[in-house]
């Protein structure tokens, strides 16, 4: 049956803007880039972007509903500063989970993302 995670993909209203966000802001490595399908290497899977599907209204994503992509980072405090410096909104500030701290934010189309840094507590990041 299921062998493992392969590709997570989401719709984007602006491929160039979204590629810049995932590549430049989050530092993901591109596998392929085109106007119709872009892939990023997640190490154990792939994140892909696709232009909006016919008839699907914007916004495509909304924090608090739908899927969340979880990414692991080495410095969640620095990521928060980068996001705020670029005008992104933090949807849920540092939040303790059993293995570390998560930070919830969204990509330019509103697709929710949670970044986790393992082995720290929210109180350590204040």
N, CA, C and O atoms as a MOPAC input file, in Angstrom:
PM7 MOZYME 1SCF
protein

 N      0.82000 1    -1.18200 1     0.00000 1
 C      0.00000 1     0.00000 1     0.00000 1
 C      0.87500 1     1.26100 1     0.00000 1
 O      1.73200 1     1.42000 1    -0.86900 1
 N      0.66400 1     2.14400 1     0.95800 1
 C      1.41700 1     3.39300 1     1.00200 1
 C      2.87000 1     3.09400 1     1.35200 1
 O      3.15300 1     2.39200 1     2.32300 1
 N      3.78300 1     3.63100 1     0.55600 1
 C      5.20800 1     3.42500 1     0.78200 1
 C      5.84900 1     4.59200 1     1.52200 1
 O      6.91100 1     4.43100 1     2.12300 1
 N      5.21900 1     5.76700 1     1.48700 1
 C      5.76800 1     6.93300 1     2.15400 1
 C      5.31200 1     8.20100 1     1.47300 1
 O      4.62500 1     8.15200 1     0.45200 1
 N      5.68700 1     9.33600 1     2.03000 1
 C      5.33800 1    10.62500 1     1.45700 1
 C      6.15600 1    10.84300 1     0.19200 1
 O      7.35000 1    10.54500 1     0.15700 1
 N      5.51600 1    11.36000 1    -0.83700 1
 C      6.20500 1    11.62600 1    -2.09800 1
 C      6.19500 1    13.11400 1    -2.41400 1
 O      7.24500 1    13.75600 1    -2.39200 1
 N      5.01500 1    13.67500 1    -2.70900 1
 C      4.91000 1    15.08200 1    -3.09500 1
 C      3.72600 1    15.73700 1    -2.40300 1
 O      2.61700 1    15.20200 1    -2.39700 1
 N      3.97400 1    16.88100 1    -1.83200 1
 C      2.91300 1    17.76300 1    -1.34900 1
 C      2.89100 1    18.91100 1    -2.34200 1
 O      3.94100 1    19.47900 1    -2.64400 1
 N      1.71800 1    19.26700 1    -2.85600 1
 C      1.68500 1    20.40500 1    -3.77300 1
 C      0.52100 1    21.31200 1    -3.43500 1
 O     -0.49300 1    20.89100 1    -2.87700 1
 N      0.70400 1    22.56800 1    -3.79200 1
 C     -0.32900 1    23.55500 1    -3.54100 1
 C     -0.43400 1    24.48400 1    -4.74100 1
 O      0.47400 1    24.58800 1    -5.56500 1
 N     -1.57100 1    25.15000 1    -4.80500 1
 C     -1.80800 1    26.10200 1    -5.88000 1
 C     -1.17300 1    27.44400 1    -5.53100 1
 O     -1.05500 1    27.81500 1    -4.36300 1
 N     -0.76900 1    28.15400 1    -6.57300 1
 C     -0.20500 1    29.47600 1    -6.38200 1
 C     -0.83300 1    30.45000 1    -7.38100 1
 O     -1.14600 1    30.08200 1    -8.51400 1
 N     -1.00800 1    31.67600 1    -6.95100 1
 C     -1.54000 1    32.70200 1    -7.84400 1
 C     -0.42700 1    33.40700 1    -8.61100 1
 O     -0.69700 1    34.11200 1    -9.58300 1
 N      0.82200 1    33.22400 1    -8.18300 1
 C      1.95700 1    33.89100 1    -8.82100 1
 C      3.19100 1    33.00500 1    -8.63800 1
 O      3.82800 1    33.02500 1    -7.58500 1
 N      3.51900 1    32.22900 1    -9.67100 1
 C      4.61100 1    31.25200 1    -9.57000 1
 C      5.92800 1    31.91300 1    -9.19000 1
 O      6.62600 1    31.42300 1    -8.30200 1
 N      6.28400 1    33.02000 1    -9.84800 1
 C      7.56500 1    33.66900 1    -9.55200 1
 C      7.65400 1    34.12100 1    -8.09700 1
 O      8.68000 1    33.93200 1    -7.44400 1
 N      6.58700 1    34.71400 1    -7.59800 1
 C      6.56100 1    35.18000 1    -6.20600 1
 C      6.68600 1    33.99500 1    -5.23900 1
 O      7.42400 1    34.06900 1    -4.25700 1
 N      5.97400 1    32.91900 1    -5.51800 1
 C      6.02100 1    31.75200 1    -4.63500 1
 C      7.36900 1    31.04900 1    -4.69200 1
 O      7.88000 1    30.59800 1    -3.66600 1
 N      7.95300 1    30.95200 1    -5.89800 1
 C      9.29000 1    30.35200 1    -6.00800 1
 C     10.28400 1    31.17000 1    -5.18600 1
 O     11.11000 1    30.60400 1    -4.47000 1
 N     10.20800 1    32.48600 1    -5.28500 1
 C     11.11300 1    33.34100 1    -4.52000 1
 C     10.92700 1    33.12700 1    -3.01700 1
 O     11.90900 1    33.09000 1    -2.27500 1
 N      9.69000 1    32.98700 1    -2.56500 1
 C      9.42800 1    32.77300 1    -1.14600 1
 C     10.04500 1    31.46200 1    -0.67100 1
 O     10.80700 1    31.45400 1     0.29600 1
 N      9.73100 1    30.37900 1    -1.32400 1
 C     10.22000 1    29.06900 1    -0.87200 1
 C     11.73500 1    28.92900 1    -1.06200 1
 O     12.41200 1    28.33100 1    -0.22600 1
 N     12.25900 1    29.47400 1    -2.14500 1
 C     13.69700 1    29.36400 1    -2.42300 1
 C     14.50700 1    30.37300 1    -1.60500 1
 O     15.47000 1    29.99900 1    -0.93400 1
 N     14.12300 1    31.64200 1    -1.65800 1
 C     14.94500 1    32.69800 1    -1.07300 1
 C     14.64200 1    32.95000 1     0.40700 1
 O     15.56500 1    33.10900 1     1.20600 1
 N     13.37000 1    32.98700 1     0.77600 1
 C     13.01600 1    33.25500 1     2.16800 1
 C     13.22400 1    32.02500 1     3.04200 1
 O     13.80300 1    32.12200 1     4.12400 1
 N     12.74700 1    30.85100 1     2.57000 1
 C     12.86500 1    29.63700 1     3.37200 1
 C     14.12400 1    28.83200 1     3.06500 1
 O     14.47800 1    27.93200 1     3.82700 1
 N     14.80500 1    29.13900 1     1.96300 1
 C     16.05800 1    28.45800 1     1.64000 1
 C     15.91000 1    27.05800 1     1.08600 1
 O     16.84600 1    26.26300 1     1.18000 1
 N     14.75600 1    26.72700 1     0.50600 1
 C     14.56700 1    25.39500 1    -0.07600 1
 C     15.29100 1    25.29800 1    -1.41200 1
 O     15.39700 1    26.27700 1    -2.15100 1
 N     15.78400 1    24.10700 1    -1.70600 1
 C     16.50900 1    23.87400 1    -2.95600 1
 C     15.53800 1    23.44100 1    -4.04600 1
 O     14.73900 1    22.52300 1    -3.85900 1
 N     15.62100 1    24.12400 1    -5.19700 1
 C     14.74700 1    23.77000 1    -6.31100 1
 C     15.27300 1    22.52400 1    -7.01300 1
 O     16.47800 1    22.32700 1    -7.17100 1
 N     14.31800 1    21.68800 1    -7.42800 1
 C     14.62900 1    20.52900 1    -8.26700 1
 C     14.34700 1    20.87800 1    -9.72200 1
 O     15.09500 1    20.50100 1   -10.62400 1
 N     13.25300 1    21.60600 1    -9.93300 1
 C     12.88400 1    22.06000 1   -11.27100 1
 C     11.97200 1    23.26300 1   -11.12500 1
 O     11.21700 1    23.37400 1   -10.15900 1
 N     12.05000 1    24.17300 1   -12.10800 1
 C     11.22700 1    25.37900 1   -12.07800 1
 C     10.63000 1    25.58500 1   -13.46200 1
 O     11.34600 1    25.57000 1   -14.46400 1
 N      9.31300 1    25.77700 1   -13.51300 1
 C      8.65700 1    26.14200 1   -14.75800 1
 C      7.42300 1    26.96400 1   -14.41100 1
 O      7.05800 1    27.08900 1   -13.24200 1
 N      6.79900 1    27.50900 1   -15.41100 1
 C      5.59100 1    28.30700 1   -15.18400 1
 C      4.41600 1    27.44300 1   -14.72200 1
 O      3.45300 1    27.96300 1   -14.15800 1
 N      4.48400 1    26.13100 1   -14.95400 1
 C      3.35000 1    25.25200 1   -14.66300 1
 C      3.59400 1    24.26500 1   -13.54200 1
 O      2.63500 1    23.72200 1   -12.99300 1
 N      4.84000 1    24.01500 1   -13.18300 1
 C      5.12000 1    23.03900 1   -12.12400 1
 C      6.53000 1    23.28900 1   -11.61700 1
 O      7.48900 1    23.21700 1   -12.38400 1
 N      6.65900 1    23.57700 1   -10.35100 1
 C      7.96100 1    23.79100 1    -9.72300 1
 C      8.08700 1    22.83100 1    -8.55900 1
 O      7.13900 1    22.62600 1    -7.80100 1
 N      9.28100 1    22.23500 1    -8.42100 1
 C      9.51700 1    21.29100 1    -7.33200 1
 C     10.68900 1    21.73900 1    -6.47200 1
 O     11.68800 1    22.26300 1    -6.96500 1
 N     10.53500 1    21.51500 1    -5.15800 1
 C     11.57800 1    21.76500 1    -4.18100 1
 C     11.91700 1    20.46100 1    -3.48100 1
 O     11.02600 1    19.68100 1    -3.14500 1
 N     13.20200 1    20.22400 1    -3.26100 1
 C     13.66200 1    19.02200 1    -2.58400 1
 C     13.53400 1    19.20800 1    -1.08200 1
 O     14.14300 1    20.11000 1    -0.50700 1
 N     12.73500 1    18.34900 1    -0.44300 1
 C     12.57800 1    18.40100 1     1.00500 1
 C     13.42700 1    17.34500 1     1.70400 1
 O     13.31000 1    17.15700 1     2.91500 1
 N     14.27500 1    16.66000 1     0.95500 1
 C     15.10400 1    15.61800 1     1.54200 1
 C     14.39900 1    14.27600 1     1.57600 1
 O     14.91800 1    13.28700 1     1.05700 1
 N     13.22500 1    14.23200 1     2.17900 1
 C     12.45700 1    12.99600 1     2.24600 1
 C     11.15600 1    13.09400 1     1.45200 1
 O     10.22500 1    12.32000 1     1.67500 1
 N     11.09900 1    14.03700 1     0.54100 1
 C      9.91300 1    14.22100 1    -0.29000 1
 C     10.05300 1    15.48500 1    -1.10800 1
 O     11.12700 1    16.08200 1    -1.18200 1
 N      8.95800 1    15.88000 1    -1.71600 1
 C      8.96700 1    17.02100 1    -2.62600 1
 C      7.81000 1    17.94800 1    -2.30900 1
 O      6.69600 1    17.50000 1    -2.03500 1
 N      8.08300 1    19.25000 1    -2.34700 1
 C      7.03600 1    20.25700 1    -2.33100 1
 C      6.92800 1    20.78000 1    -3.74400 1
 O      7.93800 1    21.14300 1    -4.34500 1
 N      5.71800 1    20.82600 1    -4.29200 1
 C      5.52000 1    21.32400 1    -5.64800 1
 C      4.50300 1    22.45100 1    -5.64800 1
 O      3.60800 1    22.50600 1    -4.80400 1
 N      4.65800 1    23.34500 1    -6.61000 1
 C      3.73100 1    24.46000 1    -6.81800 1
 C      3.10100 1    24.32100 1    -8.18800 1
 O      3.76000 1    23.90800 1    -9.14200 1
 N      1.82700 1    24.66600 1    -8.28800 1
 C      1.08300 1    24.59300 1    -9.54300 1
 C      0.20500 1    25.83000 1    -9.63300 1
 O     -0.37400 1    26.23900 1    -8.62600 1
 N      0.08800 1    26.43900 1   -10.80600 1
 C     -0.84200 1    27.56700 1   -10.92600 1
 C     -2.25300 1    27.14300 1   -10.53500 1
 O     -2.58400 1    25.95800 1   -10.55500 1
 N     -3.07400 1    28.11900 1   -10.18100 1
 C     -4.43700 1    27.83100 1    -9.76800 1
 C     -5.17800 1    26.97100 1   -10.77200 1
 O     -5.07400 1    27.17200 1   -11.98200 1
 N     -5.91800 1    26.02100 1   -10.25900 1
 C     -6.71700 1    25.15500 1   -11.11400 1
 C     -7.94800 1    25.90000 1   -11.59600 1
 O     -8.44800 1    26.78700 1   -10.90500 1
 N     -8.43000 1    25.55600 1   -12.75200 1
 C     -9.58800 1    26.23400 1   -13.34700 1
 C    -10.76700 1    26.26700 1   -12.38900 1
 O    -11.17900 1    25.23600 1   -11.85700 1
 N    -11.29400 1    27.44100 1   -12.17900 1
 C    -12.49100 1    27.59000 1   -11.37600 1
 C    -12.26700 1    27.59000 1    -9.87300 1
 O    -13.22000 1    27.78400 1    -9.11900 1
 N    -11.05300 1    27.38200 1    -9.42000 1
 C    -10.80600 1    27.36900 1    -7.98600 1
 C    -10.52500 1    28.80100 1    -7.52900 1
 O     -9.51200 1    29.38600 1    -7.91300 1
 N    -11.40500 1    29.36000 1    -6.72200 1
 C    -11.25000 1    30.76300 1    -6.32900 1
 C    -10.11800 1    30.96600 1    -5.33000 1
 O     -9.76500 1    30.06400 1    -4.57100 1
 N     -9.55600 1    32.17900 1    -5.35000 1
 C     -8.56000 1    32.55600 1    -4.35400 1
 C     -9.29500 1    33.06900 1    -3.12600 1
 O    -10.44200 1    33.49400 1    -3.27000 1
 N     -8.72900 1    33.06000 1    -1.95100 1
 C     -7.36700 1    32.60000 1    -1.70600 1
 C     -7.29800 1    31.08500 1    -1.72600 1
 O     -8.27100 1    30.40000 1    -1.41100 1
 N     -6.13800 1    30.57200 1    -2.10100 1
 C     -5.95900 1    29.12600 1    -2.18400 1
 C     -5.76800 1    28.49800 1    -0.82200 1
 O     -6.28100 1    27.41000 1    -0.56600 1
 N     -5.04500 1    29.15700 1     0.04600 1
 C     -4.80500 1    28.61900 1     1.37400 1
 C     -5.34900 1    29.55500 1     2.43000 1
 O     -5.58100 1    30.73700 1     2.17300 1
 N     -5.54800 1    29.01900 1     3.61600 1
 C     -6.01500 1    29.84000 1     4.72600 1
 C     -5.51000 1    29.19600 1     6.01100 1
 O     -5.81600 1    28.03900 1     6.30100 1
 N     -4.73800 1    29.95500 1     6.77000 1
 C     -4.24800 1    29.43900 1     8.04000 1
 C     -5.44500 1    29.11200 1     8.92600 1
 O     -6.37300 1    29.91000 1     9.06200 1
 N     -5.40800 1    27.94600 1     9.51200 1
 C     -6.50500 1    27.49900 1    10.36600 1
 C     -7.40900 1    26.48700 1     9.68900 1
 O     -8.29300 1    25.91900 1    10.33000 1
 N     -7.19800 1    26.25500 1     8.39800 1
 C     -7.99600 1    25.25400 1     7.69700 1
 C     -7.11800 1    24.56400 1     6.66500 1
 O     -6.03200 1    25.04500 1     6.34200 1
 N     -7.58400 1    23.45100 1     6.15800 1
 C     -6.83800 1    22.72900 1     5.13300 1
 C     -5.55100 1    22.12600 1     5.66800 1
 O     -5.41500 1    21.88400 1     6.86700 1
 N     -4.62200 1    21.89100 1     4.77800 1
 C     -3.36800 1    21.23700 1     5.14200 1
 C     -2.35600 1    22.22900 1     5.69200 1
 O     -2.42400 1    23.42900 1     5.42600 1
 N     -1.43800 1    21.71000 1     6.44600 1
 C     -0.27300 1    22.45500 1     6.92700 1
 C      0.95600 1    21.69700 1     6.46500 1
 O      1.02100 1    20.47400 1     6.59100 1
 N      1.91400 1    22.40600 1     5.93900 1
 C      3.18600 1    21.77300 1     5.64200 1
 C      4.09000 1    22.02100 1     6.84200 1
 O      4.21000 1    23.15500 1     7.30500 1
 N      4.71900 1    20.97800 1     7.34300 1
 C      5.64900 1    21.10500 1     8.45300 1
 C      7.07700 1    21.02400 1     7.94500 1
 O      7.43300 1    20.10200 1     7.21200 1
 N      7.90000 1    22.00000 1     8.34000 1
 C      9.31100 1    21.98800 1     7.95700 1
 C     10.15000 1    22.06400 1     9.22700 1
 O      9.73800 1    22.67300 1    10.21400 1
 N     11.32000 1    21.44700 1     9.19900 1
 C     12.24700 1    21.52600 1    10.32200 1
 C     13.30300 1    22.56700 1    10.00500 1
 O     13.86200 1    22.58300 1     8.90800 1
 N     13.57700 1    23.44000 1    10.97300 1
 C     14.58100 1    24.49600 1    10.81000 1
 C     15.59400 1    24.41400 1    11.94700 1
 O     15.32500 1    23.81900 1    12.99000 1
 N     16.75900 1    25.01700 1    11.73500 1
 C     17.78000 1    25.00900 1    12.77600 1
 C     17.72700 1    26.24500 1    13.66300 1
 O     18.35800 1    26.26500 1    14.72000 1
 N     16.98100 1    27.28700 1    13.25700 1
 C     16.89000 1    28.51900 1    14.05500 1
 C     15.54000 1    29.18200 1    13.79600 1
 O     15.41700 1    30.04300 1    12.92500 1
 N     14.53400 1    28.77300 1    14.55900 1
 C     13.17700 1    29.27300 1    14.35200 1
 C     13.06700 1    30.75500 1    14.70600 1
 O     12.23800 1    31.46300 1    14.13500 1
 N     13.88200 1    31.22700 1    15.63000 1
 C     13.86700 1    32.65200 1    15.99400 1
 C     14.36400 1    33.50100 1    14.82100 1
 O     13.79400 1    34.55400 1    14.53500 1
 N     15.41900 1    33.05200 1    14.14500 1
 C     15.93000 1    33.77800 1    12.97500 1
 C     14.91700 1    33.74200 1    11.83600 1
 O     14.75300 1    34.73000 1    11.11900 1
 N     14.23600 1    32.60600 1    11.66600 1
 C     13.20800 1    32.52000 1    10.62800 1
 C     12.09800 1    33.53100 1    10.90500 1
 O     11.63900 1    34.21300 1     9.98900 1
 N     11.67000 1    33.63000 1    12.14500 1
 C     10.62300 1    34.59400 1    12.49500 1
 C     11.06400 1    36.00800 1    12.14000 1
 O     10.28600 1    36.77500 1    11.57300 1
 N     12.29800 1    36.35800 1    12.46400 1
 C     12.81300 1    37.70000 1    12.15800 1
 C     12.83800 1    37.94100 1    10.65000 1
 O     12.49200 1    39.03000 1    10.19300 1
 N     13.24300 1    36.94200 1     9.87900 1
 C     13.26600 1    37.06100 1     8.41900 1
 C     11.86100 1    37.28800 1     7.87600 1
 O     11.64500 1    38.17800 1     7.05400 1
 N     10.90500 1    36.48100 1     8.33900 1
 C      9.52400 1    36.60900 1     7.87200 1
 C      8.95500 1    37.98900 1     8.21200 1
 O      8.35900 1    38.64100 1     7.35500 1
 N      9.13300 1    38.42900 1     9.44200 1
 C      8.62300 1    39.74400 1     9.84200 1
 C      9.30500 1    40.85300 1     9.05300 1
 O      8.66100 1    41.83200 1     8.67600 1
 N     10.59700 1    40.71000 1     8.80300 1
 C     11.34200 1    41.70600 1     8.04100 1
 C     10.87300 1    41.82600 1     6.60200 1
 O     11.05400 1    42.86600 1     5.96800 1
 N     10.26800 1    40.76000 1     6.08800 1
 C      9.75400 1    40.77600 1     4.72200 1
 C      8.25500 1    41.04100 1     4.67100 1
 O      7.63600 1    40.94600 1     3.61100 1
 N      7.67200 1    41.37300 1     5.82700 1
 C      6.26700 1    41.75700 1     5.86700 1
 C      5.27600 1    40.62100 1     6.01400 1
 O      4.07200 1    40.83500 1     5.87400 1
 N      5.75600 1    39.41200 1     6.29500 1
 C      4.83700 1    38.29200 1     6.49100 1
 C      4.25200 1    38.34500 1     7.89800 1
 O      4.88200 1    38.85300 1     8.82500 1
 N      3.05500 1    37.82000 1     8.04400 1
 C      2.36600 1    37.79600 1     9.32500 1
 C      2.60200 1    36.44400 1     9.99200 1
 O      2.50900 1    35.39800 1     9.34800 1
 N      2.90300 1    36.47600 1    11.26700 1
 C      3.03900 1    35.24700 1    12.05100 1
 C      1.64800 1    34.90400 1    12.56000 1
 O      1.04200 1    35.69200 1    13.28700 1
 N      1.14000 1    33.74500 1    12.18800 1
 C     -0.22300 1    33.36300 1    12.55000 1
 C     -0.30400 1    32.86000 1    13.98900 1
 O     -1.29800 1    33.09700 1    14.67500 1
 N      0.73000 1    32.17200 1    14.44300 1
 C      0.76700 1    31.63600 1    15.79900 1
 C      2.21500 1    31.66700 1    16.24500 1
 O      3.05900 1    30.96400 1    15.69000 1
 N      2.50100 1    32.48000 1    17.24500 1
 C      3.87000 1    32.65400 1    17.70800 1
 C      4.41500 1    31.34600 1    18.27400 1
 O      3.72400 1    30.32700 1    18.26000 1
 N      5.62900 1    31.37100 1    18.76400 1
 C      6.28500 1    30.17200 1    19.26800 1
 C      5.34000 1    29.37800 1    20.16500 1
 O      4.71800 1    29.91600 1    21.08100 1
 N      5.25400 1    28.08900 1    19.87400 1
 C      4.32700 1    27.20800 1    20.57700 1
 C      5.06900 1    25.92000 1    20.91100 1
 O      5.61000 1    25.26200 1    20.02200 1
 N      5.09400 1    25.56100 1    22.18700 1
 C      5.77000 1    24.33500 1    22.59800 1
 C      4.99900 1    23.10500 1    22.14400 1
 O      3.77300 1    23.04900 1    22.24900 1
 N      5.72600 1    22.13100 1    21.64200 1
 C      5.22600 1    20.79600 1    21.34500 1
 C      6.20100 1    19.82900 1    22.02500 1
 O      7.28500 1    20.24900 1    22.42900 1
 N      5.84900 1    18.56200 1    22.16100 1
 C      6.73200 1    17.65600 1    22.90400 1
 C      8.18900 1    17.62000 1    22.42400 1
 O      9.09000 1    17.41700 1    23.23800 1
 N      8.43800 1    17.81100 1    21.13700 1
 C      9.81100 1    17.68300 1    20.63600 1
 C     10.52000 1    19.01200 1    20.41500 1
 O     11.69600 1    19.02700 1    20.05300 1
 N      9.82000 1    20.14200 1    20.62800 1
 C     10.46500 1    21.43500 1    20.39100 1
 C      9.46800 1    22.56900 1    20.34500 1
 O      8.50200 1    22.60300 1    21.10800 1
 N      9.72000 1    23.50900 1    19.42500 1
 C      8.88700 1    24.70900 1    19.27600 1
 C      8.45500 1    24.84100 1    17.82400 1
 O      9.25500 1    24.64100 1    16.91100 1
 N      7.18100 1    25.17900 1    17.61200 1
 C      6.70000 1    25.44800 1    16.26000 1
 C      6.32700 1    26.91700 1    16.13100 1
 O      5.98000 1    27.58200 1    17.10700 1
 N      6.40900 1    27.40200 1    14.89500 1
 C      6.02000 1    28.75200 1    14.51600 1
 C      5.12000 1    28.60300 1    13.29900 1
 O      5.50600 1    27.95700 1    12.32500 1
 N      3.92300 1    29.19200 1    13.33500 1
 C      2.97500 1    29.05800 1    12.23900 1
 C      2.90400 1    30.36000 1    11.45400 1
 O      2.76000 1    31.44100 1    12.02500 1
 N      3.00800 1    30.23600 1    10.12600 1
 C      2.93500 1    31.37900 1     9.21500 1
 C      2.36500 1    30.86100 1     7.90300 1
 O      1.99000 1    29.69200 1     7.81300 1
 N      2.29400 1    31.70700 1     6.89300 1
 C      1.72200 1    31.30600 1     5.61500 1
 C      2.59900 1    31.77700 1     4.46800 1
 O      3.35000 1    32.74400 1     4.59700 1
 N      2.49300 1    31.07400 1     3.33600 1
 C      3.19100 1    31.51000 1     2.12900 1
 C      2.41200 1    32.65800 1     1.50000 1
 O      1.36900 1    33.03300 1     2.03600 1
 N      2.86800 1    33.23500 1     0.38900 1
 C      2.18100 1    34.39200 1    -0.18900 1
 C      0.73000 1    34.14700 1    -0.59700 1
 O     -0.03600 1    35.10200 1    -0.72900 1
 N      0.33100 1    32.87700 1    -0.80300 1
 C     -1.05500 1    32.57600 1    -1.15500 1
 C     -1.88500 1    32.15200 1     0.04400 1
 O     -3.04600 1    31.77300 1    -0.11100 1
 N     -1.31000 1    32.21100 1     1.23400 1
 C     -2.04400 1    31.86100 1     2.44100 1
 C     -1.94500 1    30.40300 1     2.84100 1
 O     -2.60100 1    29.98900 1     3.79600 1
 N     -1.13700 1    29.60200 1     2.13400 1
 C     -0.98300 1    28.19100 1     2.48800 1
 C     -0.21000 1    28.08800 1     3.80200 1
 O      0.90900 1    28.59200 1     3.89900 1
 N     -0.79800 1    27.43800 1     4.82000 1
 C     -0.18600 1    27.42700 1     6.14500 1
 C      1.05300 1    26.53900 1     6.22900 1
 O      1.11300 1    25.46000 1     5.63900 1
 N      2.03700 1    27.02700 1     6.98200 1
 C      3.29700 1    26.32900 1     7.19400 1
 C      3.61800 1    26.38800 1     8.68200 1
 O      3.42900 1    27.42000 1     9.32500 1
 N      4.10200 1    25.27900 1     9.22000 1
 C      4.61000 1    25.27100 1    10.58400 1
 C      6.07400 1    24.88300 1    10.53600 1
 O      6.43100 1    23.83600 1     9.99500 1
 N      6.91800 1    25.72600 1    11.10200 1
 C      8.34600 1    25.43600 1    11.20800 1
 C      8.61000 1    24.95000 1    12.62400 1
 O      8.14100 1    25.54800 1    13.59200 1
 N      9.36900 1    23.85500 1    12.74000 1
 C      9.71900 1    23.31900 1    14.04600 1
 C     11.22400 1    23.36700 1    14.23700 1
 O     11.99200 1    23.05600 1    13.32700 1
 N     11.62900 1    23.76100 1    15.43000 1
 C     13.01800 1    23.62700 1    15.85400 1
 C     12.98800 1    22.63500 1    17.00800 1
 O     12.30900 1    22.85500 1    18.01000 1
 N     13.72200 1    21.55400 1    16.86100 1
 C     13.73300 1    20.50600 1    17.85900 1
 C     14.60900 1    20.88400 1    19.04600 1
 O     15.60400 1    21.59400 1    18.90300 1
 N     14.21500 1    20.39100 1    20.23200 1
 C     15.05700 1    20.50800 1    21.40800 1
 C     15.08200 1    21.84400 1    22.10900 1
 O     15.94800 1    22.06500 1    22.95600 1
 N     14.16100 1    22.75200 1    21.79200 1
 C     14.08800 1    24.04100 1    22.48700 1
 C     12.67800 1    24.23700 1    23.03600 1
 O     11.74800 1    23.50900 1    22.69300 1
 N     12.55000 1    25.23500 1    23.89300 1
 C     11.25800 1    25.62100 1    24.46300 1
 C     10.99200 1    27.07400 1    24.08500 1
 O     11.92400 1    27.84800 1    23.86700 1
 N      9.72700 1    27.43400 1    24.00900 1
 C      9.35400 1    28.80500 1    23.65800 1
 C      9.99100 1    29.81200 1    24.61700 1
 O     10.40200 1    30.89200 1    24.19400 1
 N     10.07400 1    29.47400 1    25.87800 1
 C     10.66500 1    30.38200 1    26.86600 1
 C     12.13800 1    30.67500 1    26.54900 1
 O     12.64700 1    31.74100 1    26.89700 1
 N     12.82300 1    29.72500 1    25.88500 1
 C     14.23700 1    29.92000 1    25.52000 1
 C     14.39300 1    30.95100 1    24.40700 1
 O     15.48800 1    31.47400 1    24.20100 1
 N     13.31600 1    31.24800 1    23.69000 1
 C     13.39500 1    32.08700 1    22.49100 1
 C     12.95100 1    33.52200 1    22.74500 1
 O     12.97100 1    34.33300 1    21.81900 1
 N     12.55900 1    33.85800 1    23.94400 1
 C     12.06400 1    35.19500 1    24.27100 1
 C     13.20400 1    36.16100 1    24.43500 1
 O     12.97900 1    37.33900 1    24.71300 1

